[in-house]
Amino acid sequence: MPLHRRLPKRGFASPTRAWYCGNETARVYSNSMSCSLVSTSVLLSAGAKLSFQHWYYFESGYDYGYVEVSTNNGTSYITLATFNGVGN
């Protein structure tokens, strides 16, 4: 499934740095759709903190969003947070 990188029509904190996953024409997240936003590798110093703003609207109990990190170049990941339902 291709990534949809257009700015969402609502719910973004920055007009130049937002990401949207879904069918923009129908404004829906289709059944069985799978999207991922993966950054390039970032070298962090001790004590570094991750922060971001997000808005999500997942089908409760079925769809999820995860924040994951890897310390071995993507061989495995550690889940830092899991999101479900509606939130920001």
C-alpha positions as CSV (number, residue, x, y, z in Angstrom):
1,M,0.0,0.0,0.0
2,P,1.5,3.3,-0.9
3,L,2.0,6.0,1.7
4,H,-0.3,9.0,1.4
5,R,1.9,11.9,2.3
6,R,-0.4,14.8,1.6
7,L,-1.3,17.1,4.4
8,P,-4.5,16.2,6.2
9,K,-7.4,18.6,5.7
10,R,-7.8,18.8,9.5
11,G,-6.1,17.8,12.7
12,F,-2.5,18.9,12.0
13,A,-0.3,21.0,14.3
14,S,2.1,22.1,11.5
15,P,1.1,23.0,8.0
16,T,4.5,21.7,6.6
17,R,5.3,18.7,8.8
18,A,2.2,16.5,8.9
19,W,1.6,12.9,7.7
20,Y,-1.7,11.3,6.8
21,C,-2.6,7.7,6.2
22,G,-5.9,6.8,4.5
23,N,-7.8,7.3,1.3
24,E,-7.9,11.1,1.0
25,T,-10.6,11.1,-1.7
26,A,-13.0,9.1,0.4
27,R,-11.5,10.4,3.7
28,V,-11.5,6.9,5.1
29,Y,-9.1,4.3,6.3
30,S,-10.1,1.3,4.2
31,N,-10.4,-2.3,5.6
32,S,-7.1,-4.1,5.6
33,M,-5.1,-0.9,4.8
34,S,-1.6,-0.9,6.3
35,C,0.5,2.3,6.6
36,S,3.8,3.0,8.2
37,L,5.8,6.1,8.8
38,V,9.4,5.2,9.3
39,S,12.2,7.7,9.9
40,T,15.8,7.5,8.9
41,S,18.2,6.4,11.6
42,V,18.8,9.0,14.3
43,L,21.8,8.9,16.7
44,L,20.6,9.9,20.1
45,S,22.7,10.9,23.2
46,A,22.0,9.5,26.6
47,G,18.8,10.9,28.1
48,A,17.3,11.8,24.8
49,K,13.5,12.2,24.8
50,L,11.0,11.6,22.0
51,S,8.1,14.1,21.7
52,F,5.5,14.6,19.0
53,Q,1.9,15.7,18.5
54,H,-0.6,13.4,17.0
55,W,-4.3,12.9,16.3
56,Y,-5.8,9.5,15.6
57,Y,-9.1,7.9,15.0
58,F,-8.8,4.2,15.1
59,E,-11.6,1.6,15.1
60,S,-11.5,0.6,18.8
61,G,-10.3,-2.9,19.4
62,Y,-9.3,-3.5,15.8
63,D,-6.9,-0.8,14.6
64,Y,-3.8,0.4,16.5
65,G,-0.9,2.8,16.2
66,Y,2.5,2.0,17.7
67,V,5.6,4.0,18.5
68,E,8.6,1.7,18.2
69,V,12.3,2.1,18.3
70,S,15.2,-0.1,17.2
71,T,18.7,-0.2,18.7
72,N,20.0,-2.6,16.1
73,N,19.3,-0.9,12.7
74,G,15.8,-2.4,12.4
75,T,16.6,-6.1,13.1
76,S,14.1,-5.9,16.0
77,Y,11.9,-3.2,17.6
78,I,10.8,-2.2,21.1
79,T,7.3,-0.8,21.4
80,L,7.3,2.5,23.5
81,A,3.6,3.3,23.2
82,T,0.4,1.8,21.7
83,F,-2.7,3.8,20.6
84,N,-6.3,2.7,20.0
85,G,-9.6,4.5,19.7
86,V,-9.7,8.3,19.3
87,G,-7.2,10.7,20.8
88,N,-4.6,13.4,20.4
